[in-house]
Amino acid sequence: MTDNSNNEYNKGHINGNINTEVCNSDNLKKIDEIQCEGTLEQKYNIIKDNRYIMEEVIVPISNALKLPMEEVIEIFIKKYDGTALYETHAFAEQARMACLGRKVDIDLGLCWISDFFDLISREDADLIRKKVVEDTLMHHKPYKEALEIGRKLVIGLLKEE
């Protein structure tokens, strides 16, 4: 028979009974505090040690909201778990594309022309939006140049008979 007196389970249990010395309320609170501090430190390090998260997530939000970067970091630490913090770089790419798409909608009047007046189809509006966003982000064309191409496409569709 093996001696299990030192395994993790048996440290808090004696003959199947809970060892109240290990599991008393004060000890559990201390353990929770230590774990919480460690988790917060880990989350902080995930953000601070990842240049991409800092440059592509924290700095833009800090600038947009005119908040110090430390406050933005604290917000992310409180609202995200460690795994989600690692995923913020993917969300940053999606956010950049979605926000630019909204800007294209406004700058080309696609919400008016397509969504409300139905002068061009939603499918055509989506394709034009996608083209401008891709030209800007993936092909590194200046936004104004990509937008002008999109504008010509909209006008071409509007003048079609």
N, C-alpha and C positions, 0 to 999 in steps of 0.2 A: 504494500500500500504506500502511496506517495504522500509526502507531507505537504498539505495545501495551506498551511498556516500563513505563508507569506504572500500568497497570490492576492491580487487586487480585490477580489470578491470578499475574501475572508478578513481583510483589514477592517471592513465595516460591519462584519457579521461574526458572531460567535455562536457556534452550534445552531445555525439557522436563525438566530435572533439578531436584530439590528443592534450594533454597538452604538449606544446613545452618545458616547464620548466623541466619536468621529462625526456623527450625524446631527449633533445639536445645532440649533438654529444659528448661533453666533458663528460656528465654524463654517456652516454652509454659506452664510453671508460673506464671510472673508474669502472663501473659495470663489464665489460668484464675482466679487469685486476684482480679485486678481485675474480671473479669466476675462472679465470685461475690459480691464485695462490692457491686457495683452492683445485682445481682439482689436481694440481701438488703435493701438500702436501698429499692429499689422496692417490695418486698413489705411492708416496714415502713410505708412511706408509704401504700400501698393501705389498710392497716388503720387507721392513725392519722388519715388524712384523710377517712375515711368514717364519719360519725357513726352511721349505721345499723348498720354492722358492729360498732362499739364498743359501742353501747347494746344491740343485740339478740343479739350473739354473744359478744363478749369479756367484758363485765361479768357476764352471767348465769353463764357457765362459771367465771369467776373467783370469784364469790360461792358457787356450788355446791361448788367444790373448795377454797375458802378459800386460793386462790393469788393472789399479786399479779398485777395485770393485765399487767405486763411479761412475766411468765413465760408467761402464756397466749398473749400475742402471739408470743413466741419459739417456742412449740409450733406455732402455726399457720404461722409463717414456715418452720419446718423441714419440716413435713409437707404443705404445700400449695404448688402453683405459683401464679403470679400470676393466671392465669385462674380457677382454683378459688377464690381469695380473693374475687374479685368476685362469685362465685356464692354465697358464704356467706349473703347476705341471703335468698336463696330457700330455702336449707336451714333458716334460722332459722324461717321461717314454717311449713315442713313439720314441723320439730321441735316447735314450740309446739303445733301441732294434734295430733301423734302423742302427745306427752307428756300433754297434757290428756285425750286419749282413754284413755290408760292409767289416769289418775287417776279418770276416770268409771267405768271398769271396776271399779276397786277400791271406790270409794265407793258404787256401786250393786250391787256383788256380781255383776256380769254374768258374770265368769269362772266363778263357782260356778253361777249360775242357768242360764246358757246353755251354756257349754263343758263342764261336768262333769255337771250333773244334767239337762240338756236340758229344762228346764221352759218355756223359751221358745226359739224358733228363733234360730240365729246371725244370720239376716237381720234379725229384729226387734231383736236386741241391737245389731247394727251401726247400724240406723236410729236407735235411741234414743241411742246414743253420739254419732252424727253430729249429732243434734238438739241435744244438750247442748253439744257443742263449738261448733257454729255459733252457737247463742244467746249463748254466752259471748264468743267471739272476733269474730264478724261483726255481731251485733246488740247487743253491749255490755251484755248482761244480767249482773248479778252472778252469779258461779258458783253460789252457794247457791240462788239463785232458779231458775236453769236446771237445776240438779241436782234440785230438788224437782219440777219438771215431768217430768223423766226418771223420777224415782221413782214418780210417779203413773202414768206410762205402763207401767212394769214391773208395778206392782201390778194395773193394769187387765188386762194380758195374763195374769197369773198367776191371776186370779179368773174369767177367761173360761171358759165351759163349752162 
